[in-house]
Amino acid sequence: MLKNLWIRRLVTTAALGGILAVAVTAGCLHWVRSEAAGHVYRVDTVPSAPVALVLGAQVHPGGQPSAFLEARLEIARQLYAAGTVKAILVSGDHANWDYDEPGAMMVWLVSHGVPVSRVVLDHAGFDTYDSCARARRIFGVGRAIVVTQSFHIERAVALCRALGVDATGVGDETVRSDRRLWLRGEIREEFAAVKAAADVLSRRDPILLGRHETGVDAATS
């Protein structure tokens, strides 16, 4: 009898926990979508801004950007070529010397016609929050076009706007053909929205801070 009572309590607690988790996730997703509403565009309709902020993604051995990252870089190249932005800030993971997302991003952009003087590297963009926070606090970015995949763009824009960057966004759709990775990205966003809201509420510092960097100022002048 006592055992059955404990089982019922465990089931009830688990059910309530599940309901709470769903409610929190739904609330965080609503916040992300509300913050980004009206600020996501196509590459040919986005209003001009001084800088494009390209968020990092996987780089293969040898420095070749993954398909997801290359698609982001192509959007940034188009924005620069059209005169929509003056400079490109590439932000990614360079925690280990043998893995360099920003370096690979710069090499790709320069090899595709973007002048090296117009590319600025952020080596400590370890996640979307850090990239947005450092864009504002380290590089002094006040207005930017954020570039990533479309399943990620609302969260990226919401975070940047919450952290003081007047951000619009352009999301890539070209790699949707990789259905497995695309679906994984969409599912990940359900949970990442909760982390994004928690980060904004806590106002945590990025993993790495430092002195003000003048690269964006120079590249946009």
C-alpha positions as CSV (number, residue, x, y, z in Angstrom):
1,M,0.0,0.0,0.0
2,L,2.8,2.4,1.0
3,K,4.7,1.4,-2.1
4,N,1.7,2.3,-4.3
5,L,1.4,5.6,-2.6
6,W,5.0,6.5,-3.3
7,I,4.6,5.4,-6.9
8,R,1.6,7.7,-7.3
9,R,3.5,10.6,-5.8
10,L,6.5,10.0,-8.1
11,V,4.2,9.8,-11.2
12,T,2.4,13.0,-10.1
13,T,5.7,14.8,-9.4
14,A,7.1,13.7,-12.8
15,A,3.9,14.9,-14.6
16,L,4.0,18.3,-12.9
17,G,7.6,18.6,-13.7
18,G,6.9,17.8,-17.3
19,I,4.1,20.3,-17.5
20,L,6.3,23.0,-15.9
21,A,9.2,22.2,-18.4
22,V,6.8,22.5,-21.3
23,A,5.4,25.8,-20.0
24,V,8.9,27.3,-19.4
25,T,10.0,26.3,-22.9
26,A,6.9,27.7,-24.5
27,G,7.4,30.9,-22.7
28,C,11.0,31.3,-23.7
29,L,10.2,30.5,-27.3
30,H,7.5,33.2,-27.2
31,W,10.0,35.7,-25.9
32,V,12.5,34.8,-28.6
33,R,9.9,35.1,-31.4
34,S,8.4,38.4,-30.0
35,E,11.9,40.0,-29.7
36,A,12.8,39.0,-33.3
37,A,9.4,39.8,-34.8
38,G,9.8,42.3,-37.6
39,H,13.6,42.2,-37.6
40,V,14.2,39.1,-39.9
41,Y,14.6,39.7,-43.6
42,R,15.8,38.2,-46.9
43,V,19.3,39.1,-48.1
44,D,17.9,41.4,-50.7
45,T,15.5,43.3,-48.5
46,V,17.4,43.7,-45.2
47,P,18.1,47.4,-44.3
48,S,21.7,48.4,-44.5
49,A,23.9,48.4,-41.4
50,P,27.6,49.2,-40.7
51,V,28.5,45.5,-40.0
52,A,27.4,42.0,-40.5
53,L,27.9,39.7,-37.6
54,V,28.4,36.1,-38.8
55,L,28.1,33.5,-36.1
56,G,30.5,30.6,-36.2
57,A,29.8,26.9,-36.9
58,Q,31.8,23.8,-37.5
59,V,35.1,23.9,-39.4
60,H,36.5,20.7,-40.8
61,P,40.1,19.6,-40.4
62,G,42.3,21.6,-42.7
63,G,40.2,24.8,-42.2
64,Q,37.3,24.1,-44.6
65,P,34.0,25.6,-43.4
66,S,31.1,23.2,-43.0
67,A,28.2,23.6,-45.4
68,F,26.3,25.4,-42.7
69,L,29.1,27.9,-42.1
70,E,29.9,28.4,-45.8
71,A,26.2,29.3,-46.4
72,R,26.4,31.9,-43.7
73,L,29.6,33.3,-45.2
74,E,28.0,33.5,-48.7
75,I,25.2,35.6,-47.3
76,A,27.8,37.9,-45.7
77,R,29.7,38.1,-49.0
78,Q,26.5,39.1,-50.8
79,L,25.7,41.8,-48.2
80,Y,29.1,43.3,-48.6
81,A,29.1,43.1,-52.4
82,A,25.7,44.8,-52.5
83,G,27.0,47.6,-50.2
84,T,24.5,46.7,-47.5
85,V,27.3,46.4,-45.0
86,K,30.7,48.0,-44.8
87,A,32.4,45.3,-42.7
88,I,32.0,41.7,-41.5
89,L,32.6,40.6,-37.9
90,V,33.2,36.9,-37.8
91,S,32.7,35.4,-34.4
92,G,33.4,31.8,-33.4
93,D,35.3,29.3,-31.3
94,H,39.1,29.5,-31.2
95,A,39.6,28.1,-27.7
96,N,42.2,25.7,-29.1
97,W,45.0,26.7,-31.4
98,D,44.3,23.8,-33.8
99,Y,40.6,24.7,-34.2
100,D,40.0,28.2,-35.5
101,E,36.5,29.1,-36.7
102,P,37.1,32.9,-37.1
103,G,40.4,32.3,-39.0
104,A,38.7,29.9,-41.4
105,M,35.8,32.3,-41.9
106,M,38.2,35.1,-42.8
107,V,40.2,33.0,-45.3
108,W,36.9,32.0,-47.0
109,L,35.7,35.6,-47.2
110,V,39.0,37.0,-48.5
111,S,39.3,34.2,-51.1
112,H,35.8,35.1,-52.3
113,G,36.5,38.8,-52.9
114,V,36.0,40.6,-49.5
115,P,39.0,42.8,-48.7
116,V,40.9,41.6,-45.6
117,S,40.7,45.1,-44.2
118,R,36.9,44.7,-44.0
119,V,36.9,41.5,-42.0
120,V,37.2,41.6,-38.2
121,L,37.8,38.5,-36.1
122,D,36.3,37.7,-32.7
123,H,38.1,34.6,-31.4
124,A,35.9,34.2,-28.3
125,G,32.4,33.7,-29.8
126,F,31.8,30.5,-27.9
127,D,28.0,30.6,-28.2
128,T,25.4,33.0,-29.5
129,Y,25.1,34.9,-26.3
130,D,28.9,35.5,-26.1
131,S,29.0,36.6,-29.8
132,C,26.3,39.2,-29.3
133,A,27.6,40.4,-25.9
134,R,31.2,40.7,-27.2
135,A,30.0,42.5,-30.4
136,R,28.5,45.2,-28.2
137,R,30.9,45.3,-25.2
138,I,34.3,44.6,-26.9
139,F,33.8,45.7,-30.5
140,G,31.4,48.6,-29.8
141,V,28.8,47.4,-32.4
142,G,25.6,49.4,-32.1
143,R,23.8,48.2,-35.2
144,A,24.3,45.0,-37.2
145,I,22.9,42.4,-39.5
146,V,23.2,39.0,-37.9
147,V,23.8,36.0,-40.2
148,T,23.1,32.4,-39.4
149,Q,20.7,29.6,-40.4
150,S,16.9,30.4,-40.5
151,F,16.1,28.0,-37.6
152,H,18.6,30.0,-35.5
153,I,18.1,33.5,-36.6
154,E,15.2,34.5,-34.3
155,R,17.2,33.5,-31.2
156,A,20.3,35.3,-32.5
157,V,18.4,38.5,-33.2
158,A,16.6,38.3,-29.9
159,L,19.8,37.9,-27.9
160,C,21.6,40.7,-29.8
161,R,18.7,43.1,-29.3
162,A,18.4,42.2,-25.6
163,L,22.2,42.9,-25.2
164,G,22.1,46.4,-26.7
165,V,22.7,45.7,-30.5
166,D,20.1,47.1,-32.8
167,A,20.0,43.9,-34.8
168,T,18.3,42.7,-37.9
169,G,18.9,39.2,-39.2
170,V,19.2,37.2,-42.4
171,G,18.7,33.4,-42.2
172,D,20.1,30.9,-44.6
173,E,17.8,28.2,-46.1
174,T,20.1,26.7,-48.7
175,V,21.4,23.8,-46.5
176,R,17.9,22.7,-45.6
177,S,18.5,19.8,-48.0
178,D,20.6,18.1,-45.3
179,R,17.4,17.1,-43.5
180,R,19.1,15.2,-40.6
181,L,21.3,18.2,-39.6
182,W,18.5,20.7,-40.2
183,L,16.1,18.8,-38.0
184,R,18.7,18.5,-35.3
185,G,19.1,22.2,-35.4
186,E,15.4,22.9,-35.2
187,I,15.0,20.6,-32.2
188,R,18.0,22.1,-30.5
189,E,16.4,25.5,-30.7
190,E,13.6,24.4,-28.5
191,F,16.0,23.9,-25.6
192,A,18.4,26.8,-26.6
193,A,15.6,29.3,-26.1
194,V,15.5,28.4,-22.4
195,K,19.3,29.0,-22.1
196,A,19.0,32.3,-24.0
197,A,16.3,33.6,-21.7
198,A,18.3,32.5,-18.6
199,D,21.5,34.2,-20.0
200,V,19.6,37.4,-20.6
201,L,18.0,37.3,-17.1
202,S,21.3,36.6,-15.4
203,R,23.2,39.2,-17.5
204,R,26.2,36.9,-17.2
205,D,29.5,38.1,-18.6
206,P,30.8,36.3,-21.7
207,I,33.4,33.6,-21.0
208,L,36.1,36.0,-22.1
209,L,36.1,39.8,-21.9
210,G,39.0,42.2,-22.4
211,R,39.8,45.7,-23.6
212,H,37.9,47.5,-26.3
213,E,38.8,46.3,-29.8
214,T,39.0,49.0,-32.6
215,G,38.8,46.6,-35.6
216,V,35.1,47.3,-36.4
217,D,35.7,51.0,-36.1
218,A,38.6,50.9,-38.5
219,A,36.8,48.5,-40.9
220,T,33.7,50.6,-41.2
221,S,35.4,54.0,-41.4
